Amino acid sequence: MAGLDKTRFDNVVSKVDWKALKTVLLGFVEAGCGEKNGKECVTELSNIYTLMGRLIENTFNGEDVCFSMIRFEEEFEELVEVVKSFDPESRSIKSFANTLVDAYLDMERKAMCDASCATEVSAVLLMLCQTRNGSN
């Protein structure tokens, strides 16, 4: 990398509002998990996103395992169709919201409550809840 012109990089860096960026990042951490044992939980947040990445990777690799959207593909597609179907001229927000929530809950039930994956999924959910609540 020696000899590369750093001018463009320096130009971008000089225009970044670092205080605003820090505020955004701290807000992201707070929304994701807040604090654990009095400290920001960046490591725990990283673990959460690693799990989400595993879910996406398993899905794209065609693996029909507990952490894969393949298990709830039909329910996910139904949720997407509900979102795409919203027409404010022919349907009230309340009606749309009810249908959307029903489709989401159907997807969540399949994703989280399937008996064949209950042990693995519940262990991850417990870890996420403990992280969010700051307990071990």
N, CA, C and O atoms as a MOPAC input file, in Angstrom:
PM7 MOZYME 1SCF
protein

 N      0.81500 1    -1.18800 1     0.00000 1
 C      0.00000 1     0.00000 1     0.00000 1
 C      0.86400 1     1.25900 1     0.00000 1
 O      0.36100 1     2.37000 1    -0.16900 1
 N      2.14000 1     1.07500 1     0.18800 1
 C      3.02500 1     2.23500 1     0.17100 1
 C      2.95700 1     2.89900 1    -1.19600 1
 O      2.87500 1     2.22500 1    -2.22300 1
 N      2.99100 1     4.19600 1    -1.20000 1
 C      2.98000 1     4.93200 1    -2.45000 1
 C      1.59000 1     5.28500 1    -2.95600 1
 O      1.46600 1     5.99700 1    -3.95300 1
 N      0.53900 1     4.80200 1    -2.29100 1
 C     -0.81300 1     5.13600 1    -2.71900 1
 C     -1.15000 1     6.56000 1    -2.28700 1
 O     -0.72600 1     7.02000 1    -1.22600 1
 N     -1.90700 1     7.23500 1    -3.11400 1
 C     -2.32200 1     8.60000 1    -2.80300 1
 C     -3.44900 1     8.57100 1    -1.78200 1
 O     -4.50800 1     7.99100 1    -2.02200 1
 N     -3.21500 1     9.18900 1    -0.67100 1
 C     -4.15800 1     9.21000 1     0.44000 1
 C     -5.06800 1    10.42800 1     0.42300 1
 O     -5.85600 1    10.62400 1     1.34700 1
 N     -4.97100 1    11.23400 1    -0.59800 1
 C     -5.69900 1    12.49800 1    -0.64300 1
 C     -7.20700 1    12.30800 1    -0.53400 1
 O     -7.85900 1    12.99900 1     0.24800 1
 N     -7.76900 1    11.38000 1    -1.30700 1
 C     -9.21900 1    11.16300 1    -1.27200 1
 C     -9.66400 1    10.68500 1     0.10900 1
 O    -10.67900 1    11.14000 1     0.63500 1
 N     -8.89600 1     9.76500 1     0.68800 1
 C     -9.21600 1     9.27300 1     2.02400 1
 C     -9.19600 1    10.42500 1     3.02700 1
 O    -10.13700 1    10.59400 1     3.80300 1
 N     -8.13900 1    11.20400 1     3.01000 1
 C     -8.02200 1    12.33700 1     3.93200 1
 C     -9.16300 1    13.32200 1     3.72400 1
 O     -9.67400 1    13.89000 1     4.68900 1
 N     -9.56100 1    13.52600 1     2.49000 1
 C    -10.66000 1    14.43800 1     2.18400 1
 C    -11.96600 1    13.94000 1     2.81300 1
 O    -12.71200 1    14.72000 1     3.40500 1
 N    -12.23300 1    12.64400 1     2.68200 1
 C    -13.44700 1    12.07300 1     3.27300 1
 C    -13.38500 1    12.17800 1     4.78800 1
 O    -14.35100 1    12.61000 1     5.41700 1
 N    -12.27200 1    11.79100 1     5.37800 1
 C    -12.10900 1    11.81700 1     6.82800 1
 C    -12.28400 1    13.23300 1     7.37200 1
 O    -12.85300 1    13.41700 1     8.44800 1
 N    -11.80600 1    14.21500 1     6.64900 1
 C    -11.91300 1    15.59700 1     7.12600 1
 C    -13.35200 1    16.10500 1     7.12700 1
 O    -13.66300 1    17.07400 1     7.81900 1
 N    -14.22400 1    15.46900 1     6.36800 1
 C    -15.61800 1    15.90200 1     6.28500 1
 C    -16.54700 1    15.13700 1     7.23200 1
 O    -17.73200 1    15.46100 1     7.32100 1
 N    -16.03200 1    14.13700 1     7.93600 1
 C    -16.86000 1    13.35100 1     8.84400 1
 C    -17.06200 1    14.11800 1    10.14800 1
 O    -16.11100 1    14.63300 1    10.73600 1
 N    -18.28800 1    14.18400 1    10.57900 1
 C    -18.61500 1    14.78200 1    11.88200 1
 C    -18.46000 1    13.65000 1    12.91100 1
 O    -19.39200 1    12.87700 1    13.13500 1
 N    -17.29500 1    13.56300 1    13.52100 1
 C    -16.96400 1    12.43700 1    14.39000 1
 C    -17.83500 1    12.39200 1    15.63900 1
 O    -18.14900 1    11.30800 1    16.13000 1
 N    -18.23000 1    13.55300 1    16.16100 1
 C    -19.13000 1    13.56900 1    17.32100 1
 C    -20.48200 1    12.96500 1    16.95900 1
 O    -21.03800 1    12.16800 1    17.71400 1
 N    -21.00300 1    13.34800 1    15.80100 1
 C    -22.29700 1    12.81600 1    15.35500 1
 C    -22.18800 1    11.31000 1    15.11100 1
 O    -23.08900 1    10.55400 1    15.47400 1
 N    -21.09100 1    10.87700 1    14.49800 1
 C    -20.89300 1     9.45000 1    14.24700 1
 C    -20.83200 1     8.67200 1    15.55900 1
 O    -21.41300 1     7.59200 1    15.67100 1
 N    -20.13400 1     9.21600 1    16.54400 1
 C    -20.05700 1     8.55900 1    17.85100 1
 C    -21.44900 1     8.46000 1    18.48000 1
 O    -21.79000 1     7.43200 1    19.06400 1
 N    -22.24100 1     9.50500 1    18.36600 1
 C    -23.60200 1     9.49400 1    18.90900 1
 C    -24.44400 1     8.40500 1    18.24500 1
 O    -25.18100 1     7.68100 1    18.91400 1
 N    -24.32600 1     8.30200 1    16.93300 1
 C    -25.06800 1     7.27700 1    16.19600 1
 C    -24.63600 1     5.88400 1    16.64400 1
 O    -25.47300 1     5.02200 1    16.91200 1
 N    -23.33600 1     5.67300 1    16.72300 1
 C    -22.83700 1     4.35100 1    17.12100 1
 C    -23.23200 1     4.00400 1    18.55300 1
 O    -23.59400 1     2.85900 1    18.82700 1
 N    -23.17200 1     4.95300 1    19.45700 1
 C    -23.59200 1     4.68900 1    20.83100 1
 C    -25.09000 1     4.40400 1    20.89200 1
 O    -25.53100 1     3.56800 1    21.68100 1
 N    -25.86800 1     5.09000 1    20.07100 1
 C    -27.30600 1     4.80400 1    19.98400 1
 C    -27.55800 1     3.40700 1    19.46000 1
 O    -28.47600 1     2.72500 1    19.91800 1
 N    -26.76000 1     2.98000 1    18.51400 1
 C    -26.86700 1     1.63300 1    17.95900 1
 C    -26.58600 1     0.59000 1    19.03700 1
 O    -27.30700 1    -0.40200 1    19.14700 1
 N    -25.55200 1     0.80800 1    19.82000 1
 C    -25.22000 1    -0.11800 1    20.91100 1
 C    -26.34600 1    -0.13700 1    21.94100 1
 O    -26.74700 1    -1.20500 1    22.40100 1
 N    -26.85800 1     1.04200 1    22.30500 1
 C    -27.92900 1     1.11900 1    23.30100 1
 C    -29.17800 1     0.39100 1    22.81200 1
 O    -29.81400 1    -0.33900 1    23.57300 1
 N    -29.52300 1     0.58900 1    21.55700 1
 C    -30.70600 1    -0.08200 1    21.00400 1
 C    -30.50000 1    -1.58600 1    20.94900 1
 O    -31.44300 1    -2.35400 1    21.14200 1
 N    -29.28200 1    -2.00300 1    20.68800 1
 C    -29.00000 1    -3.43100 1    20.56100 1
 C    -28.93100 1    -4.16100 1    21.87600 1
 O    -29.42700 1    -5.28200 1    21.98900 1
 N    -28.31500 1    -3.53900 1    22.89100 1
 C    -28.19400 1    -4.26900 1    24.14600 1
 C    -27.94500 1    -3.40400 1    25.36200 1
 O    -27.98300 1    -3.91100 1    26.48300 1
 N    -27.69400 1    -2.13300 1    25.18800 1
 C    -27.51100 1    -1.26900 1    26.34900 1
 C    -26.21100 1    -1.55200 1    27.07400 1
 O    -25.12900 1    -1.42100 1    26.50200 1
 N    -26.31800 1    -1.93300 1    28.31600 1
 C    -25.14100 1    -2.19400 1    29.13200 1
 C    -25.20200 1    -3.59200 1    29.72200 1
 O    -26.27700 1    -4.16500 1    29.90000 1
 N    -24.03500 1    -4.12600 1    30.01900 1
 C    -23.93300 1    -5.39500 1    30.73200 1
 C    -22.90000 1    -5.18800 1    31.82600 1
 O    -21.75300 1    -4.83300 1    31.55400 1
 N    -23.31600 1    -5.41200 1    33.05800 1
 C    -22.43700 1    -5.21900 1    34.21100 1
 C    -21.83000 1    -3.81600 1    34.22300 1
 O    -20.65600 1    -3.63900 1    34.55100 1
 N    -22.64700 1    -2.81500 1    33.86000 1
 C    -22.21100 1    -1.43000 1    33.92000 1
 C    -21.33100 1    -0.97400 1    32.77600 1
 O    -20.85100 1     0.15900 1    32.79100 1
 N    -21.10500 1    -1.81900 1    31.78800 1
 C    -20.25800 1    -1.44900 1    30.66000 1
 C    -21.05300 1    -1.61600 1    29.36700 1
 O    -21.98400 1    -2.41800 1    29.29200 1
 N    -20.66600 1    -0.83800 1    28.34800 1
 C    -21.30100 1    -1.01400 1    27.04500 1
 C    -21.02700 1    -2.44400 1    26.57100 1
 O    -19.95000 1    -2.99600 1    26.79800 1
 N    -22.00800 1    -3.01600 1    25.92000 1
 C    -21.90600 1    -4.44200 1    25.59200 1
 C    -21.58400 1    -4.67600 1    24.11400 1
 O    -22.29200 1    -5.42000 1    23.43400 1
 N    -20.53500 1    -4.05200 1    23.62500 1
 C    -20.16500 1    -4.17500 1    22.23000 1
 C    -19.87200 1    -5.62900 1    21.86300 1
 O    -20.22900 1    -6.07100 1    20.77100 1
 N    -19.23400 1    -6.37000 1    22.74900 1
 C    -18.94300 1    -7.77600 1    22.46600 1
 C    -20.22400 1    -8.57100 1    22.32700 1
 O    -20.35700 1    -9.38500 1    21.41300 1
 N    -21.17600 1    -8.34200 1    23.23200 1
 C    -22.43700 1    -9.06600 1    23.15400 1
 C    -23.19900 1    -8.69800 1    21.88900 1
 O    -23.81500 1    -9.55300 1    21.25100 1
 N    -23.15000 1    -7.41500 1    21.53100 1
 C    -23.79700 1    -6.97100 1    20.30400 1
 C    -23.15900 1    -7.65100 1    19.10000 1
 O    -23.84800 1    -8.05300 1    18.16300 1
 N    -21.85800 1    -7.77300 1    19.13400 1
 C    -21.14700 1    -8.47500 1    18.07000 1
 C    -21.60500 1    -9.93300 1    17.97600 1
 O    -21.77900 1   -10.46500 1    16.88000 1
 N    -21.79800 1   -10.57300 1    19.13200 1
 C    -22.27000 1   -11.96600 1    19.13200 1
 C    -23.66400 1   -12.08200 1    18.52800 1
 O    -23.95700 1   -13.04100 1    17.81300 1
 N    -24.52100 1   -11.11200 1    18.81300 1
 C    -25.87300 1   -11.12100 1    18.25700 1
 C    -25.81200 1   -11.03100 1    16.73800 1
 O    -26.49200 1   -11.78500 1    16.04000 1
 N    -25.00200 1   -10.11500 1    16.22600 1
 C    -24.91000 1    -9.95700 1    14.77700 1
 C    -24.19100 1   -11.13000 1    14.12000 1
 O    -24.43500 1   -11.42200 1    12.94900 1
 N    -23.31800 1   -11.79900 1    14.84500 1
 C    -22.70600 1   -13.01700 1    14.33200 1
 C    -23.76500 1   -14.09500 1    14.14500 1
 O    -23.76200 1   -14.80700 1    13.14100 1
 N    -24.67600 1   -14.21500 1    15.11700 1
 C    -25.77400 1   -15.17700 1    14.98700 1
 C    -26.67600 1   -14.84100 1    13.80700 1
 O    -27.10600 1   -15.72900 1    13.07200 1
 N    -26.95700 1   -13.56000 1    13.63200 1
 C    -27.78100 1   -13.15500 1    12.50100 1
 C    -27.06800 1   -13.48100 1    11.18900 1
 O    -27.69600 1   -13.91600 1    10.22300 1
 N    -25.77100 1   -13.26900 1    11.16400 1
 C    -24.98600 1   -13.60900 1     9.98000 1
 C    -25.02300 1   -15.10400 1     9.69800 1
 O    -25.09500 1   -15.52600 1     8.54400 1
 N    -24.97400 1   -15.89900 1    10.75800 1
 C    -25.06600 1   -17.35500 1    10.59500 1
 C    -26.41100 1   -17.74700 1     9.99100 1
 O    -26.47900 1   -18.62400 1     9.13000 1
 N    -27.46900 1   -17.10100 1    10.44000 1
 C    -28.80200 1   -17.36200 1     9.89400 1
 C    -28.82700 1   -17.06600 1     8.39400 1
 O    -29.32000 1   -17.87700 1     7.61000 1
 N    -28.30300 1   -15.92100 1     7.99800 1
 C    -28.28500 1   -15.53700 1     6.58200 1
 C    -27.38600 1   -16.47100 1     5.78300 1
 O    -27.76600 1   -16.91600 1     4.70000 1
 N    -26.20500 1   -16.77100 1     6.30100 1
 C    -25.26900 1   -17.65000 1     5.60000 1
 C    -25.87100 1   -19.04300 1     5.40000 1
 O    -25.79100 1   -19.60100 1     4.30500 1
 N    -26.46900 1   -19.60300 1     6.44800 1
 C    -27.10300 1   -20.91800 1     6.32100 1
 C    -28.21700 1   -20.88800 1     5.28300 1
 O    -28.38400 1   -21.83500 1     4.51300 1
 N    -28.97600 1   -19.80000 1     5.26500 1
 C    -30.07100 1   -19.67000 1     4.30600 1
 C    -29.53300 1   -19.65700 1     2.88200 1
 O    -30.00600 1   -20.41100 1     2.03200 1
 N    -28.54400 1   -18.80100 1     2.61600 1
 C    -27.99300 1   -18.68300 1     1.26800 1
 C    -27.23900 1   -19.93700 1     0.82800 1
 O    -27.11900 1   -20.20500 1    -0.36700 1
 N    -26.73500 1   -20.69900 1     1.79000 1
 C    -26.05800 1   -21.96000 1     1.45400 1
 C    -27.03700 1   -23.11700 1     1.28300 1
 O    -26.63200 1   -24.24000 1     0.98200 1
 N    -28.33200 1   -22.84000 1     1.47700 1
 C    -29.35000 1   -23.87100 1     1.28600 1
 C    -29.43400 1   -24.87800 1     2.41000 1
 O    -29.96800 1   -25.97200 1     2.22400 1
 N    -28.91000 1   -24.52600 1     3.58100 1
 C    -28.92900 1   -25.44500 1     4.71300 1
 C    -30.25000 1   -25.33100 1     5.47100 1
 O    -30.60200 1   -24.26000 1     5.96300 1
 N    -30.96900 1   -26.43200 1     5.55900 1
 C    -32.24600 1   -26.45900 1     6.27500 1
 C    -31.97100 1   -26.88700 1     7.71700 1
 O    -32.21600 1   -28.02600 1     8.11400 1
 N    -31.45100 1   -25.92400 1     8.48400 1
 C    -31.08500 1   -26.16100 1     9.88500 1
 C    -31.84300 1   -25.16300 1    10.75000 1
 O    -32.54100 1   -24.29200 1    10.23000 1
 N    -31.71100 1   -25.28300 1    12.05500 1
 C    -32.46200 1   -24.41200 1    12.96500 1
 C    -32.22000 1   -22.93700 1    12.69700 1
 O    -33.16500 1   -22.14800 1    12.73200 1
 N    -30.99000 1   -22.54600 1    12.43400 1
 C    -30.69200 1   -21.15300 1    12.12900 1
 C    -30.57600 1   -20.95800 1    10.62900 1
 O    -29.49600 1   -20.72200 1    10.08600 1
 N    -31.73200 1   -21.06400 1     9.97700 1
 C    -31.85400 1   -20.85100 1     8.53800 1
 C    -33.28100 1   -20.42600 1     8.24700 1
 O    -34.22800 1   -20.96000 1     8.82600 1
 N    -33.43100 1   -19.47300 1     7.35600 1
 C    -34.76900 1   -19.01100 1     6.98800 1
 C    -35.49900 1   -20.02300 1     6.11700 1
 O    -36.69000 1   -19.86900 1     5.84500 1
 N    -34.79800 1   -21.04700 1     5.68400 1
 C    -35.44200 1   -22.09200 1     4.88300 1
 C    -36.56600 1   -22.73900 1     5.67900 1
 O    -37.58800 1   -23.12400 1     5.11000 1
 N    -36.38500 1   -22.86200 1     6.99100 1
 C    -37.42400 1   -23.47300 1     7.83400 1
 C    -38.73100 1   -22.69400 1     7.81600 1
 O    -39.80300 1   -23.27900 1     7.96200 1
 N    -38.65200 1   -21.39300 1     7.63900 1
 C    -39.86900 1   -20.57800 1     7.65700 1
 C    -40.00200 1   -19.73700 1     6.38100 1
 O    -40.50600 1   -18.61400 1     6.40400 1
 N    -39.53900 1   -20.31000 1     5.28300 1
 C    -39.54700 1   -19.61200 1     4.00000 1
 C    -40.96100 1   -19.19800 1     3.57500 1
 O    -41.17600 1   -18.06000 1     3.16000 1
 N    -41.91000 1   -20.11100 1     3.67900 1
 C    -43.28400 1   -19.79200 1     3.26300 1
 C    -43.86300 1   -18.65700 1     4.09300 1
 O    -44.50600 1   -17.75500 1     3.55600 1
 N    -43.63900 1   -18.70100 1     5.38700 1
 C    -44.15200 1   -17.66200 1     6.27000 1
 C    -43.48100 1   -16.31000 1     5.99600 1
 O    -44.13000 1   -15.26500 1     6.06000 1
 N    -42.17700 1   -16.33900 1     5.69100 1
 C    -41.46700 1   -15.10800 1     5.35900 1
 C    -42.00700 1   -14.51800 1     4.05800 1
 O    -42.23000 1   -13.31200 1     3.95800 1
 N    -42.21500 1   -15.38200 1     3.06400 1
 C    -42.75800 1   -14.91700 1     1.78500 1
 C    -44.15400 1   -14.32600 1     1.96700 1
 O    -44.49800 1   -13.33800 1     1.32000 1
 N    -44.94800 1   -14.91900 1     2.83500 1
 C    -46.28200 1   -14.38200 1     3.11100 1
 C    -46.18000 1   -12.99500 1     3.74100 1
 O    -46.94800 1   -12.09800 1     3.39200 1
 N    -45.24100 1   -12.81400 1     4.66100 1
 C    -45.02700 1   -11.50900 1     5.28100 1
 C    -44.65200 1   -10.47500 1     4.22400 1
 O    -45.18300 1    -9.36400 1     4.22500 1
 N    -43.74800 1   -10.83300 1     3.33100 1
 C    -43.34000 1    -9.92000 1     2.25600 1
 C    -44.53500 1    -9.56200 1     1.38000 1
 O    -44.70000 1    -8.40300 1     0.99800 1
 N    -45.36500 1   -10.54400 1     1.06200 1
 C    -46.55100 1   -10.27900 1     0.24200 1
 C    -47.51900 1    -9.32500 1     0.93700 1
 O    -48.11500 1    -8.46100 1     0.29500 1
 N    -47.67100 1    -9.48200 1     2.23400 1
 C    -48.54000 1    -8.57200 1     2.98300 1
 C    -48.00500 1    -7.14900 1     2.88100 1
 O    -48.76900 1    -6.21400 1     2.64200 1
 N    -46.70700 1    -6.98200 1     3.05900 1
 C    -46.10200 1    -5.65400 1     2.97300 1
 C    -46.31600 1    -5.06600 1     1.57800 1
 O    -46.69100 1    -3.90200 1     1.43700 1
 N    -46.07600 1    -5.87400 1     0.56100 1
 C    -46.23200 1    -5.39500 1    -0.81400 1
 C    -47.67800 1    -5.06300 1    -1.16300 1
 O    -47.92700 1    -4.25000 1    -2.05400 1
 N    -48.62500 1    -5.67500 1    -0.48000 1
 C    -50.03100 1    -5.51700 1    -0.84200 1
 C    -50.68800 1    -4.25300 1    -0.29800 1
 O    -51.82700 1    -3.94900 1    -0.65200 1
 N    -49.98900 1    -3.51900 1     0.55300 1
 C    -50.64000 1    -2.36600 1     1.17400 1
 C    -51.02200 1    -1.31400 1     0.13900 1
 O    -50.18900 1    -0.85900 1    -0.64600 1
 N    -52.28800 1    -0.94200 1     0.15500 1
 C    -52.80900 1     0.10900 1    -0.71400 1
 C    -53.62900 1     1.05300 1     0.15800 1
 O    -54.75000 1     0.72100 1     0.54300 1
 N    -53.08100 1     2.23100 1     0.47600 1
 C    -53.77300 1     3.13600 1     1.39400 1
 C    -55.11700 1     3.64200 1     0.86800 1
 O    -55.93800 1     4.14900 1     1.63300 1
 N    -55.33600 1     3.50200 1    -0.43000 1
 C    -56.60000 1     3.96700 1    -0.99800 1
 C    -57.72600 1     2.95800 1    -0.80200 1
 O    -58.90100 1     3.32600 1    -0.81600 1
 N    -57.37600 1     1.70200 1    -0.62300 1
 C    -58.42300 1     0.68500 1    -0.50300 1
 C    -58.43200 1    -0.02800 1     0.84800 1
 O    -59.28700 1    -0.87700 1     1.10200 1
 N    -57.48000 1     0.32000 1     1.71200 1
 C    -57.37000 1    -0.39400 1     2.96600 1
 C    -56.94500 1     0.54300 1     4.07700 1
 O    -56.08900 1     1.40500 1     3.87800 1
 N    -57.53500 1     0.37800 1     5.23700 1
 C    -57.15800 1     1.23400 1     6.36800 1
 C    -55.83200 1     0.77200 1     6.95600 1
 O    -55.43100 1    -0.38300 1     6.81200 1
 N    -55.17200 1     1.70100 1     7.61600 1
 C    -53.91500 1     1.37800 1     8.30100 1
 C    -54.16300 1     0.29000 1     9.34300 1
 O    -53.35900 1    -0.63200 1     9.47800 1
 N    -55.24900 1     0.39000 1    10.06600 1
 C    -55.55800 1    -0.58300 1    11.11400 1
 C    -55.71100 1    -1.98700 1    10.51700 1
 O    -55.17200 1    -2.95100 1    11.06100 1
 N    -56.42800 1    -2.10400 1     9.42700 1
 C    -56.61000 1    -3.40600 1     8.77200 1
 C    -55.27100 1    -3.95700 1     8.29100 1
 O    -54.96900 1    -5.13700 1     8.47400 1
 N    -54.47900 1    -3.09100 1     7.67700 1
 C    -53.16100 1    -3.50700 1     7.20100 1
 C    -52.28500 1    -3.94100 1     8.36500 1
 O    -51.63100 1    -4.98200 1     8.29500 1
 N    -52.26500 1    -3.15400 1     9.43400 1
 C    -51.43700 1    -3.47600 1    10.60300 1
 C    -51.83900 1    -4.81200 1    11.20400 1
 O    -50.97500 1    -5.60300 1    11.58200 1
 N    -53.13500 1    -5.07700 1    11.29900 1
 C    -53.60200 1    -6.35700 1    11.83700 1
 C    -53.12000 1    -7.51800 1    10.97200 1
 O    -52.65400 1    -8.53300 1    11.49000 1
 N    -53.23400 1    -7.36700 1     9.66400 1
 C    -52.78800 1    -8.42300 1     8.74900 1
 C    -51.27900 1    -8.60400 1     8.81700 1
 O    -50.78000 1    -9.72900 1     8.79300 1
 N    -50.55700 1    -7.49700 1     8.90100 1
 C    -49.09800 1    -7.54500 1     8.99600 1
 C    -48.65000 1    -8.24400 1    10.27100 1
 O    -47.76400 1    -9.09900 1    10.23600 1
 N    -49.25400 1    -7.88700 1    11.38800 1
 C    -48.89600 1    -8.50700 1    12.67100 1
 C    -49.22700 1    -9.99800 1    12.64900 1
 O    -48.44100 1   -10.80800 1    13.13900 1
 N    -50.36600 1   -10.36800 1    12.09400 1
 C    -50.71800 1   -11.79000 1    12.00000 1
 C    -49.67700 1   -12.55900 1    11.19100 1
 O    -49.25200 1   -13.64200 1    11.59100 1
 N    -49.27000 1   -12.00100 1    10.05800 1
 C    -48.27000 1   -12.66400 1     9.20800 1
 C    -46.92900 1   -12.75200 1     9.93100 1
 O    -46.24000 1   -13.76800 1     9.84700 1
 N    -46.56000 1   -11.68000 1    10.64600 1
 C    -45.30500 1   -11.68200 1    11.38800 1
 C    -45.32700 1   -12.74000 1    12.49200 1
 O    -44.36100 1   -13.48200 1    12.66900 1
 N    -46.42800 1   -12.80400 1    13.22400 1
 C    -46.52800 1   -13.78500 1    14.31400 1
 C    -46.50000 1   -15.21400 1    13.77600 1
 O    -45.91100 1   -16.09600 1    14.40100 1
 N    -47.12700 1   -15.45200 1    12.63200 1
 C    -47.05200 1   -16.77800 1    12.01000 1
 C    -45.59700 1   -17.13000 1    11.70100 1
 O    -45.15600 1   -18.25300 1    11.94600 1
 N    -44.85700 1   -16.16200 1    11.16200 1
 C    -43.45000 1   -16.39700 1    10.83800 1
 C    -42.63800 1   -16.64200 1    12.10900 1
 O    -41.81700 1   -17.55900 1    12.15300 1
 N    -42.86200 1   -15.83500 1    13.13100 1
 C    -42.13600 1   -16.00000 1    14.38900 1
 C    -42.42600 1   -17.35100 1    15.04000 1
 O    -41.51800 1   -18.00100 1    15.55700 1
 N    -43.67800 1   -17.76600 1    15.01400 1
 C    -44.02100 1   -19.08300 1    15.59400 1
 C    -43.23700 1   -20.19200 1    14.90900 1
 O    -42.67800 1   -21.06900 1    15.56700 1
 N    -43.20200 1   -20.14500 1    13.59100 1
 C    -42.47600 1   -21.17200 1    12.84000 1
 C    -40.97700 1   -21.08200 1    13.12700 1
 O    -40.31500 1   -22.10300 1    13.31300 1
 N    -40.44800 1   -19.86900 1    13.16200 1
 C    -39.00700 1   -19.68000 1    13.36300 1
 C    -38.56900 1   -20.02700 1    14.77800 1
 O    -37.49800 1   -20.60200 1    14.96800 1
 N    -39.38300 1   -19.68500 1    15.77200 1
 C    -38.96100 1   -19.80600 1    17.16200 1
 C    -39.53000 1   -21.00200 1    17.90900 1
 O    -38.92700 1   -21.46400 1    18.87800 1
 N    -40.67200 1   -21.50800 1    17.48200 1
 C    -41.38000 1   -22.49200 1    18.30000 1
 C    -41.40300 1   -23.90200 1    17.73000 1
 O    -42.01800 1   -24.79000 1    18.31800 1
 N    -40.74900 1   -24.12500 1    16.60300 1
 C    -40.72000 1   -25.45500 1    16.01300 1
 C    -40.06500 1   -26.42700 1    16.99500 1
 O    -38.94800 1   -26.19100 1    17.45500 1
 N    -40.75900 1   -27.51700 1    17.31100 1
 C    -40.27900 1   -28.46500 1    18.33100 1
 C    -38.89000 1   -29.01100 1    18.01700 1
 O    -38.10000 1   -29.24900 1    18.93000 1
 N    -38.58400 1   -29.21300 1    16.74400 1
 C    -37.29000 1   -29.80000 1    16.38200 1
 C    -36.11500 1   -28.86300 1    16.66600 1
 O    -34.97100 1   -29.31000 1    16.74200 1
 N    -36.38900 1   -27.58200 1    16.82200 1
 C    -35.32100 1   -26.60700 1    17.07100 1
 C    -35.46400 1   -25.89300 1    18.41100 1
 O    -34.70800 1   -24.96800 1    18.71000 1
 N    -36.41900 1   -26.31400 1    19.20400 1
 C    -36.74000 1   -25.58900 1    20.44200 1
 C    -35.52500 1   -25.42100 1    21.35800 1
 O    -35.30900 1   -24.33500 1    21.89600 1
 N    -34.74300 1   -26.45700 1    21.54000 1
 C    -33.60400 1   -26.38300 1    22.45900 1
 C    -32.57300 1   -25.38100 1    21.96500 1
 O    -32.11500 1   -24.53400 1    22.73200 1
 N    -32.20300 1   -25.46900 1    20.69200 1
 C    -31.18200 1   -24.57300 1    20.14300 1
 C    -31.66400 1   -23.12600 1    20.11500 1
 O    -30.92900 1   -22.21600 1    20.50000 1
 N    -32.88100 1   -22.91700 1    19.66500 1
 C    -33.42200 1   -21.56300 1    19.56600 1
 C    -33.61600 1   -20.95400 1    20.95700 1
 O    -33.29500 1   -19.78500 1    21.16800 1
 N    -34.13100 1   -21.72500 1    21.89100 1
 C    -34.36700 1   -21.17800 1    23.23500 1
 C    -33.05500 1   -20.79700 1    23.91400 1
 O    -33.01300 1   -19.81200 1    24.65000 1
 N    -31.99300 1   -21.54800 1    23.68500 1
 C    -30.69600 1   -21.21200 1    24.27700 1
 C    -30.19700 1   -19.86900 1    23.74600 1
 O    -29.66200 1   -19.05800 1    24.50100 1
 N    -30.37400 1   -19.64000 1    22.45000 1
 C    -29.94700 1   -18.37200 1    21.86200 1
 C    -30.82200 1   -17.22800 1    22.36700 1
 O    -30.31500 1   -16.15600 1    22.69500 1
 N    -32.13500 1   -17.45300 1    22.43200 1
 C    -33.02800 1   -16.40300 1    22.92300 1
 C    -32.71700 1   -16.04700 1    24.37200 1
 O    -32.75300 1   -14.87500 1    24.74600 1
 N    -32.41400 1   -17.04300 1    25.17800 1
 C    -32.05400 1   -16.78500 1    26.56600 1
 C    -30.79000 1   -15.92700 1    26.63100 1
 O    -30.71700 1   -14.98400 1    27.41900 1
 N    -29.80400 1   -16.25100 1    25.81000 1
 C    -28.57100 1   -15.47000 1    25.77300 1
 C    -28.87100 1   -14.03000 1    25.36200 1
 O    -28.32600 1   -13.09400 1    25.94700 1
 N    -29.73300 1   -13.84700 1    24.35900 1
 C    -30.06900 1   -12.49800 1    23.90700 1
 C    -30.80300 1   -11.72400 1    24.99900 1
 O    -30.53100 1   -10.54300 1    25.21900 1
 N    -31.73000 1   -12.38900 1    25.68100 1
 C    -32.47400 1   -11.72100 1    26.75300 1
 C    -31.56100 1   -11.34400 1    27.90700 1
 O    -31.66900 1   -10.25200 1    28.46400 1
 N    -30.66700 1   -12.24600 1    28.25900 1
 C    -29.73100 1   -11.93800 1    29.34400 1
 C    -28.82600 1   -10.78300 1    28.96600 1
 O    -28.52500 1    -9.92700 1    29.79800 1
 N    -28.38800 1   -10.75200 1    27.71000 1
 C    -27.54800 1    -9.66100 1    27.25100 1
 C    -28.29500 1    -8.34700 1    27.32700 1
 O    -27.75600 1    -7.35000 1    27.80700 1
 N    -29.53100 1    -8.33700 1    26.85700 1
 C    -30.32900 1    -7.10400 1    26.83900 1
 C    -30.62100 1    -6.61700 1    28.25600 1
 O    -30.66800 1    -5.41200 1    28.50400 1
 N    -30.81400 1    -7.54100 1    29.17300 1
 C    -31.15100 1    -7.16700 1    30.55100 1
 C    -29.92400 1    -6.97100 1    31.42400 1
 O    -30.05200 1    -6.58000 1    32.58400 1
 N    -28.73800 1    -7.23400 1    30.89000 1
 C    -27.52000 1    -6.99800 1    31.64300 1
 C    -27.18100 1    -8.06500 1    32.66500 1
 O    -26.35800 1    -7.83800 1    33.55100 1
 N    -27.81200 1    -9.23200 1    32.55100 1
 C    -27.48100 1   -10.30100 1    33.49300 1
 C    -26.58700 1   -11.33100 1    32.81500 1
 O    -26.42400 1   -11.31600 1    31.59500 1
 N    -26.02200 1   -12.20600 1    33.59600 1
 C    -25.12900 1   -13.22800 1    33.01900 1
 C    -25.86200 1   -14.47100 1    32.64000 1
 O    -25.25400 1   -15.41900 1    32.14400 1

